[in-house]
Every structure is written in structure tokens, then in C-alpha cells.
Amino acid sequence: MTDKILRCREVQHAIGLSRSTIYRMIERGDFPRPQKLGLRAIGWRESAIEGWIADCEAEPSYTFRGCPR
């Protein structure tokens, strides 16, 4: 099975957070780092985003990995 690559807007829509919040969380280590796709393009593996969402749902704490609750 091939892992789909999600671009920034798709990730924003999937998790409901802004671009600046996503990048702030990446810098803190609270969100998966994107993969470089080219000189000016990045994307996230769909499985990484799904895993992050699953971790958020499993952890009862609001502050866990920056998950919005």
C-alpha cells in the first residue's frame, strides 16, 4: 500500500490548525516534520498525520504534543 503525501493545506484541513501553529509545533517537536519533495515543496506522509491524530485521541491531557481539545 502506498502512503499518500499530504500538502500543507490538506494537513491544515485534516487537523484544524493554522499553518503558523503547525510550524510552531514542529519546532517544539510536537508535530511530525514534513518531507522535502523538491526545491520549494514539502509534504507529510498521511500515516504520520493519522498517527499524530490517534495519539491525540488516546491521550487525555490537553497539552499532549500540542493536541487541540
Gaussian input, Z-matrix of N, CA and C with variables (Angstrom, degrees):
# hf/3-21g

backbone

0 1
 N
 C     1     B1
 C     2     B2     1     A1
 N     3     B3     2     A2     1     D1
 C     4     B4     3     A3     2     D2
 C     5     B5     4     A4     3     D3
 N     6     B6     5     A5     4     D4
 C     7     B7     6     A6     5     D5
 C     8     B8     7     A7     6     D6
 N     9     B9     8     A8     7     D7
 C    10    B10     9     A9     8     D8
 C    11    B11    10    A10     9     D9
 N    12    B12    11    A11    10    D10
 C    13    B13    12    A12    11    D11
 C    14    B14    13    A13    12    D12
 N    15    B15    14    A14    13    D13
 C    16    B16    15    A15    14    D14
 C    17    B17    16    A16    15    D15
 N    18    B18    17    A17    16    D16
 C    19    B19    18    A18    17    D17
 C    20    B20    19    A19    18    D18
 N    21    B21    20    A20    19    D19
 C    22    B22    21    A21    20    D20
 C    23    B23    22    A22    21    D21
 N    24    B24    23    A23    22    D22
 C    25    B25    24    A24    23    D23
 C    26    B26    25    A25    24    D24
 N    27    B27    26    A26    25    D25
 C    28    B28    27    A27    26    D26
 C    29    B29    28    A28    27    D27
 N    30    B30    29    A29    28    D28
 C    31    B31    30    A30    29    D29
 C    32    B32    31    A31    30    D30
 N    33    B33    32    A32    31    D31
 C    34    B34    33    A33    32    D32
 C    35    B35    34    A34    33    D33
 N    36    B36    35    A35    34    D34
 C    37    B37    36    A36    35    D35
 C    38    B38    37    A37    36    D36
 N    39    B39    38    A38    37    D37
 C    40    B40    39    A39    38    D38
 C    41    B41    40    A40    39    D39
 N    42    B42    41    A41    40    D40
 C    43    B43    42    A42    41    D41
 C    44    B44    43    A43    42    D42
 N    45    B45    44    A44    43    D43
 C    46    B46    45    A45    44    D44
 C    47    B47    46    A46    45    D45
 N    48    B48    47    A47    46    D46
 C    49    B49    48    A48    47    D47
 C    50    B50    49    A49    48    D48
 N    51    B51    50    A50    49    D49
 C    52    B52    51    A51    50    D50
 C    53    B53    52    A52    51    D51
 N    54    B54    53    A53    52    D52
 C    55    B55    54    A54    53    D53
 C    56    B56    55    A55    54    D54
 N    57    B57    56    A56    55    D55
 C    58    B58    57    A57    56    D56
 C    59    B59    58    A58    57    D57
 N    60    B60    59    A59    58    D58
 C    61    B61    60    A60    59    D59
 C    62    B62    61    A61    60    D60
 N    63    B63    62    A62    61    D61
 C    64    B64    63    A63    62    D62
 C    65    B65    64    A64    63    D63
 N    66    B66    65    A65    64    D64
 C    67    B67    66    A66    65    D65
 C    68    B68    67    A67    66    D66
 N    69    B69    68    A68    67    D67
 C    70    B70    69    A69    68    D68
 C    71    B71    70    A70    69    D69
 N    72    B72    71    A71    70    D70
 C    73    B73    72    A72    71    D71
 C    74    B74    73    A73    72    D72
 N    75    B75    74    A74    73    D73
 C    76    B76    75    A75    74    D74
 C    77    B77    76    A76    75    D75
 N    78    B78    77    A77    76    D76
 C    79    B79    78    A78    77    D77
 C    80    B80    79    A79    78    D78
 N    81    B81    80    A80    79    D79
 C    82    B82    81    A81    80    D80
 C    83    B83    82    A82    81    D81
 N    84    B84    83    A83    82    D82
 C    85    B85    84    A84    83    D83
 C    86    B86    85    A85    84    D84
 N    87    B87    86    A86    85    D85
 C    88    B88    87    A87    86    D86
 C    89    B89    88    A88    87    D87
 N    90    B90    89    A89    88    D88
 C    91    B91    90    A90    89    D89
 C    92    B92    91    A91    90    D90
 N    93    B93    92    A92    91    D91
 C    94    B94    93    A93    92    D92
 C    95    B95    94    A94    93    D93
 N    96    B96    95    A95    94    D94
 C    97    B97    96    A96    95    D95
 C    98    B98    97    A97    96    D96
 N    99    B99    98    A98    97    D97
 C   100   B100    99    A99    98    D98
 C   101   B101   100   A100    99    D99
 N   102   B102   101   A101   100   D100
 C   103   B103   102   A102   101   D101
 C   104   B104   103   A103   102   D102
 N   105   B105   104   A104   103   D103
 C   106   B106   105   A105   104   D104
 C   107   B107   106   A106   105   D105
 N   108   B108   107   A107   106   D106
 C   109   B109   108   A108   107   D107
 C   110   B110   109   A109   108   D108
 N   111   B111   110   A110   109   D109
 C   112   B112   111   A111   110   D110
 C   113   B113   112   A112   111   D111
 N   114   B114   113   A113   112   D112
 C   115   B115   114   A114   113   D113
 C   116   B116   115   A115   114   D114
 N   117   B117   116   A116   115   D115
 C   118   B118   117   A117   116   D116
 C   119   B119   118   A118   117   D117
 N   120   B120   119   A119   118   D118
 C   121   B121   120   A120   119   D119
 C   122   B122   121   A121   120   D120
 N   123   B123   122   A122   121   D121
 C   124   B124   123   A123   122   D122
 C   125   B125   124   A124   123   D123
 N   126   B126   125   A125   124   D124
 C   127   B127   126   A126   125   D125
 C   128   B128   127   A127   126   D126
 N   129   B129   128   A128   127   D127
 C   130   B130   129   A129   128   D128
 C   131   B131   130   A130   129   D129
 N   132   B132   131   A131   130   D130
 C   133   B133   132   A132   131   D131
 C   134   B134   133   A133   132   D132
 N   135   B135   134   A134   133   D133
 C   136   B136   135   A135   134   D134
 C   137   B137   136   A136   135   D135
 N   138   B138   137   A137   136   D136
 C   139   B139   138   A138   137   D137
 C   140   B140   139   A139   138   D138
 N   141   B141   140   A140   139   D139
 C   142   B142   141   A141   140   D140
 C   143   B143   142   A142   141   D141
 N   144   B144   143   A143   142   D142
 C   145   B145   144   A144   143   D143
 C   146   B146   145   A145   144   D144
 N   147   B147   146   A146   145   D145
 C   148   B148   147   A147   146   D146
 C   149   B149   148   A148   147   D147
 N   150   B150   149   A149   148   D148
 C   151   B151   150   A150   149   D149
 C   152   B152   151   A151   150   D150
 N   153   B153   152   A152   151   D151
 C   154   B154   153   A153   152   D152
 C   155   B155   154   A154   153   D153
 N   156   B156   155   A155   154   D154
 C   157   B157   156   A156   155   D155
 C   158   B158   157   A157   156   D156
 N   159   B159   158   A158   157   D157
 C   160   B160   159   A159   158   D158
 C   161   B161   160   A160   159   D159
 N   162   B162   161   A161   160   D160
 C   163   B163   162   A162   161   D161
 C   164   B164   163   A163   162   D162
 N   165   B165   164   A164   163   D163
 C   166   B166   165   A165   164   D164
 C   167   B167   166   A166   165   D165
 N   168   B168   167   A167   166   D166
 C   169   B169   168   A168   167   D167
 C   170   B170   169   A169   168   D168
 N   171   B171   170   A170   169   D169
 C   172   B172   171   A171   170   D170
 C   173   B173   172   A172   171   D171
 N   174   B174   173   A173   172   D172
 C   175   B175   174   A174   173   D173
 C   176   B176   175   A175   174   D174
 N   177   B177   176   A176   175   D175
 C   178   B178   177   A177   176   D176
 C   179   B179   178   A178   177   D177
 N   180   B180   179   A179   178   D178
 C   181   B181   180   A180   179   D179
 C   182   B182   181   A181   180   D180
 N   183   B183   182   A182   181   D181
 C   184   B184   183   A183   182   D182
 C   185   B185   184   A184   183   D183
 N   186   B186   185   A185   184   D184
 C   187   B187   186   A186   185   D185
 C   188   B188   187   A187   186   D186
 N   189   B189   188   A188   187   D187
 C   190   B190   189   A189   188   D188
 C   191   B191   190   A190   189   D189
 N   192   B192   191   A191   190   D190
 C   193   B193   192   A192   191   D191
 C   194   B194   193   A193   192   D192
 N   195   B195   194   A194   193   D193
 C   196   B196   195   A195   194   D194
 C   197   B197   196   A196   195   D195
 N   198   B198   197   A197   196   D196
 C   199   B199   198   A198   197   D197
 C   200   B200   199   A199   198   D198
 N   201   B201   200   A200   199   D199
 C   202   B202   201   A201   200   D200
 C   203   B203   202   A202   201   D201
 N   204   B204   203   A203   202   D202
 C   205   B205   204   A204   203   D203
 C   206   B206   205   A205   204   D204

   B1=1.4499
   B2=1.5181
   B3=1.3037
   B4=1.4513
   B5=1.5186
   B6=1.3284
   B7=1.4623
   B8=1.5282
   B9=1.3178
   B10=1.4603
   B11=1.5329
   B12=1.3211
   B13=1.4658
   B14=1.5258
   B15=1.3209
   B16=1.4628
   B17=1.5166
   B18=1.3110
   B19=1.4565
   B20=1.5241
   B21=1.3130
   B22=1.4590
   B23=1.5349
   B24=1.3019
   B25=1.4757
   B26=1.5215
   B27=1.3197
   B28=1.4652
   B29=1.5278
   B30=1.3290
   B31=1.4627
   B32=1.5254
   B33=1.3204
   B34=1.4679
   B35=1.5257
   B36=1.3085
   B37=1.4645
   B38=1.5300
   B39=1.3221
   B40=1.4649
   B41=1.5285
   B42=1.3392
   B43=1.4672
   B44=1.5194
   B45=1.3224
   B46=1.4579
   B47=1.5139
   B48=1.3280
   B49=1.4633
   B50=1.5280
   B51=1.3233
   B52=1.4602
   B53=1.5270
   B54=1.3065
   B55=1.4683
   B56=1.5198
   B57=1.3396
   B58=1.4673
   B59=1.5279
   B60=1.3231
   B61=1.4690
   B62=1.5208
   B63=1.3243
   B64=1.4618
   B65=1.5232
   B66=1.3239
   B67=1.4608
   B68=1.5281
   B69=1.3190
   B70=1.4743
   B71=1.5366
   B72=1.3279
   B73=1.4640
   B74=1.5307
   B75=1.3155
   B76=1.4713
   B77=1.5209
   B78=1.3197
   B79=1.4647
   B80=1.5268
   B81=1.3393
   B82=1.4671
   B83=1.5221
   B84=1.3217
   B85=1.4553
   B86=1.5149
   B87=1.3371
   B88=1.4559
   B89=1.5230
   B90=1.3139
   B91=1.4574
   B92=1.5245
   B93=1.3299
   B94=1.4736
   B95=1.5293
   B96=1.3103
   B97=1.4652
   B98=1.5259
   B99=1.3292
   B100=1.4749
   B101=1.5235
   B102=1.3128
   B103=1.4634
   B104=1.5193
   B105=1.3160
   B106=1.4629
   B107=1.5354
   B108=1.3275
   B109=1.4642
   B110=1.5186
   B111=1.2946
   B112=1.4583
   B113=1.5173
   B114=1.3220
   B115=1.4572
   B116=1.5211
   B117=1.3264
   B118=1.4641
   B119=1.5211
   B120=1.3221
   B121=1.4609
   B122=1.5279
   B123=1.3323
   B124=1.4554
   B125=1.5234
   B126=1.3100
   B127=1.4535
   B128=1.5147
   B129=1.3054
   B130=1.4551
   B131=1.5106
   B132=1.3123
   B133=1.4599
   B134=1.5270
   B135=1.3072
   B136=1.4567
   B137=1.5293
   B138=1.3300
   B139=1.4669
   B140=1.5270
   B141=1.3312
   B142=1.4669
   B143=1.5286
   B144=1.3238
   B145=1.4657
   B146=1.5206
   B147=1.3307
   B148=1.4646
   B149=1.5262
   B150=1.3333
   B151=1.4653
   B152=1.5147
   B153=1.3308
   B154=1.4647
   B155=1.5265
   B156=1.3225
   B157=1.4634
   B158=1.5320
   B159=1.3294
   B160=1.4645
   B161=1.5320
   B162=1.3313
   B163=1.4634
   B164=1.5256
   B165=1.3174
   B166=1.4622
   B167=1.5226
   B168=1.3130
   B169=1.4645
   B170=1.5159
   B171=1.3334
   B172=1.4600
   B173=1.5229
   B174=1.3203
   B175=1.4659
   B176=1.5210
   B177=1.3412
   B178=1.4714
   B179=1.5301
   B180=1.3085
   B181=1.4585
   B182=1.5381
   B183=1.3121
   B184=1.4700
   B185=1.5162
   B186=1.3197
   B187=1.4609
   B188=1.5225
   B189=1.3126
   B190=1.4642
   B191=1.5061
   B192=1.3187
   B193=1.4641
   B194=1.5192
   B195=1.3026
   B196=1.4646
   B197=1.5098
   B198=1.3192
   B199=1.4623
   B200=1.5247
   B201=1.2935
   B202=1.4675
   B203=1.5219
   B204=1.2846
   B205=1.4800
   B206=1.5118
   A1=109.51
   A2=117.20
   A3=122.74
   A4=110.10
   A5=115.26
   A6=121.55
   A7=108.49
   A8=117.21
   A9=122.24
   A10=109.82
   A11=116.45
   A12=122.36
   A13=108.20
   A14=115.94
   A15=121.73
   A16=109.42
   A17=116.36
   A18=121.30
   A19=109.07
   A20=117.16
   A21=122.47
   A22=112.48
   A23=117.76
   A24=119.68
   A25=111.97
   A26=116.38
   A27=119.48
   A28=110.67
   A29=116.54
   A30=120.82
   A31=109.87
   A32=116.66
   A33=120.59
   A34=110.59
   A35=116.73
   A36=121.22
   A37=110.77
   A38=117.03
   A39=121.26
   A40=112.60
   A41=116.93
   A42=118.76
   A43=113.55
   A44=117.86
   A45=120.73
   A46=114.97
   A47=117.42
   A48=121.45
   A49=109.88
   A50=115.65
   A51=120.49
   A52=111.15
   A53=114.90
   A54=121.97
   A55=110.79
   A56=117.06
   A57=119.84
   A58=111.46
   A59=117.18
   A60=120.23
   A61=110.76
   A62=116.84
   A63=120.67
   A64=110.33
   A65=118.16
   A66=120.94
   A67=112.16
   A68=117.23
   A69=120.55
   A70=109.48
   A71=116.38
   A72=120.60
   A73=111.59
   A74=117.88
   A75=121.16
   A76=109.49
   A77=117.54
   A78=121.74
   A79=111.99
   A80=117.03
   A81=121.53
   A82=111.81
   A83=116.95
   A84=120.84
   A85=112.95
   A86=117.05
   A87=122.37
   A88=113.61
   A89=118.04
   A90=121.62
   A91=108.16
   A92=118.37
   A93=120.44
   A94=112.37
   A95=115.49
   A96=120.51
   A97=109.66
   A98=116.60
   A99=119.36
   A100=111.44
   A101=115.42
   A102=122.98
   A103=108.49
   A104=116.37
   A105=120.25
   A106=108.03
   A107=116.06
   A108=121.47
   A109=112.40
   A110=116.74
   A111=122.23
   A112=108.50
   A113=116.64
   A114=120.00
   A115=112.88
   A116=117.15
   A117=120.80
   A118=112.76
   A119=116.60
   A120=119.73
   A121=110.57
   A122=115.44
   A123=121.78
   A124=108.67
   A125=115.77
   A126=121.23
   A127=110.04
   A128=115.35
   A129=121.99
   A130=109.33
   A131=116.90
   A132=120.30
   A133=107.81
   A134=115.71
   A135=120.78
   A136=110.91
   A137=117.23
   A138=120.85
   A139=111.51
   A140=118.15
   A141=121.19
   A142=110.69
   A143=116.49
   A144=120.80
   A145=110.33
   A146=116.88
   A147=120.42
   A148=110.91
   A149=116.99
   A150=121.30
   A151=111.82
   A152=116.38
   A153=120.90
   A154=110.17
   A155=117.10
   A156=121.19
   A157=110.09
   A158=117.12
   A159=121.12
   A160=110.80
   A161=117.17
   A162=120.95
   A163=110.99
   A164=116.31
   A165=120.57
   A166=111.27
   A167=116.11
   A168=120.29
   A169=111.74
   A170=117.42
   A171=121.80
   A172=113.00
   A173=117.80
   A174=122.57
   A175=109.86
   A176=117.34
   A177=119.87
   A178=114.69
   A179=118.33
   A180=121.49
   A181=111.52
   A182=117.79
   A183=123.09
   A184=112.04
   A185=117.18
   A186=120.90
   A187=113.67
   A188=118.89
   A189=120.35
   A190=111.19
   A191=116.96
   A192=124.43
   A193=112.87
   A194=116.56
   A195=119.56
   A196=114.22
   A197=118.24
   A198=121.21
   A199=111.33
   A200=117.26
   A201=119.52
   A202=110.95
   A203=117.12
   A204=121.86
   A205=107.95
   D1=135.87
   D2=-178.70
   D3=-90.50
   D4=136.67
   D5=178.42
   D6=-86.10
   D7=120.56
   D8=-179.28
   D9=-70.70
   D10=144.93
   D11=175.71
   D12=-96.77
   D13=126.55
   D14=178.77
   D15=-102.75
   D16=132.29
   D17=175.67
   D18=-83.50
   D19=171.00
   D20=-172.72
   D21=-55.54
   D22=-46.38
   D23=-178.52
   D24=-63.59
   D25=-35.87
   D26=177.45
   D27=-67.03
   D28=-39.25
   D29=177.84
   D30=-65.81
   D31=-45.04
   D32=178.23
   D33=-56.03
   D34=-45.18
   D35=-179.39
   D36=-65.88
   D37=-40.27
   D38=-176.89
   D39=-67.47
   D40=-36.15
   D41=-175.02
   D42=-107.92
   D43=-10.91
   D44=175.77
   D45=74.51
   D46=26.85
   D47=178.02
   D48=-120.76
   D49=155.93
   D50=-179.76
   D51=-77.07
   D52=163.30
   D53=178.67
   D54=-58.10
   D55=-44.99
   D56=-177.92
   D57=-65.50
   D58=-36.22
   D59=177.32
   D60=-67.17
   D61=-41.65
   D62=177.68
   D63=-59.09
   D64=-47.89
   D65=-178.70
   D66=-67.02
   D67=-34.70
   D68=176.46
   D69=-64.73
   D70=-41.65
   D71=178.35
   D72=-67.07
   D73=-35.66
   D74=176.18
   D75=-61.59
   D76=-45.46
   D77=-179.53
   D78=-62.48
   D79=-33.60
   D80=178.48
   D81=-80.27
   D82=-11.35
   D83=-176.74
   D84=83.94
   D85=18.24
   D86=-177.22
   D87=-97.98
   D88=1.47
   D89=-177.97
   D90=-146.70
   D91=146.31
   D92=-178.91
   D93=-59.29
   D94=141.23
   D95=176.24
   D96=-75.57
   D97=143.14
   D98=178.19
   D99=-75.37
   D100=161.98
   D101=174.93
   D102=-94.57
   D103=140.33
   D104=176.44
   D105=-78.06
   D106=126.91
   D107=-178.31
   D108=-102.91
   D109=-21.56
   D110=-178.35
   D111=-173.33
   D112=-165.01
   D113=-178.61
   D114=-62.13
   D115=-38.75
   D116=-176.44
   D117=-130.62
   D118=29.08
   D119=-177.65
   D120=-135.94
   D121=138.16
   D122=175.56
   D123=-133.27
   D124=163.23
   D125=176.35
   D126=-162.07
   D127=163.73
   D128=179.29
   D129=-113.05
   D130=143.03
   D131=173.09
   D132=-68.60
   D133=134.48
   D134=-179.37
   D135=-56.48
   D136=-37.70
   D137=-179.67
   D138=-64.17
   D139=-33.56
   D140=178.42
   D141=-67.58
   D142=-41.00
   D143=179.18
   D144=-69.47
   D145=-42.80
   D146=177.84
   D147=-62.26
   D148=-38.87
   D149=177.42
   D150=-64.54
   D151=-41.21
   D152=178.33
   D153=-63.37
   D154=-43.63
   D155=178.74
   D156=-62.62
   D157=-43.36
   D158=179.12
   D159=-61.84
   D160=-40.71
   D161=177.22
   D162=-62.08
   D163=-39.99
   D164=178.77
   D165=-63.89
   D166=-41.39
   D167=-179.25
   D168=-69.69
   D169=-30.66
   D170=-177.50
   D171=-79.75
   D172=-26.64
   D173=-175.88
   D174=-95.32
   D175=123.34
   D176=-178.15
   D177=-73.79
   D178=-16.65
   D179=-175.27
   D180=-78.80
   D181=135.34
   D182=177.93
   D183=-61.08
   D184=-37.32
   D185=-172.75
   D186=-86.91
   D187=-1.46
   D188=-179.45
   D189=-60.66
   D190=115.79
   D191=176.92
   D192=50.78
   D193=26.63
   D194=176.34
   D195=74.74
   D196=16.59
   D197=-177.61
   D198=-67.17
   D199=129.09
   D200=176.64
   D201=-75.69
   D202=134.82
   D203=177.58
   D204=-131.14

